[in-house]
Amino acid sequence: MCSVVQPFENSFTLMIFFVLLLTLLTELLFHNVLMYSLLTIILHKLC
């Protein structure tokens, strides 16, 4: 029983970890792109 449940539990936690990591990465990327676009817009307005 334990040997059957253990791999599933591990894969489940791994899946959650990957989803969280992916969310964090996309969040960071999105924020970076947003900041970059804002900076470019501000620079263009200044010039």
C-alpha positions in Angstrom: 0.0 0.0 0.0 2.7 2.5 1.1 4.9 1.6 -1.9 1.9 2.4 -4.2 0.9 5.7 -2.6 4.5 7.0 -2.2 5.4 7.5 -5.9 2.0 9.1 -6.6 2.5 11.5 -3.6 6.0 12.4 -4.8 4.8 13.0 -8.4 1.9 15.1 -7.1 4.2 17.3 -4.9 6.6 17.6 -7.9 3.7 18.7 -10.1 2.7 21.4 -7.6 6.3 22.5 -7.3 6.6 22.8 -11.1 3.3 24.7 -11.4 4.4 27.1 -8.7 7.8 27.6 -10.3 6.2 28.2 -13.7 3.8 30.7 -12.2 6.7 32.5 -10.5 8.7 32.6 -13.7 5.9 33.9 -15.8 5.1 36.5 -13.2 8.7 37.7 -13.1 8.9 37.7 -16.9 5.6 39.6 -17.2 6.7 42.2 -14.7 10.1 42.6 -16.4 8.4 43.0 -19.8 5.9 45.5 -18.3 8.7 47.5 -16.7 10.7 47.4 -19.9 7.8 48.7 -21.9 7.1 51.4 -19.4 10.7 52.5 -19.4 10.8 52.6 -23.2 7.5 54.6 -23.3 8.9 57.1 -20.7 12.2 57.4 -22.7 10.3 58.0 -25.9 8.2 60.7 -24.3 11.3 62.4 -22.9 13.1 62.4 -26.2 
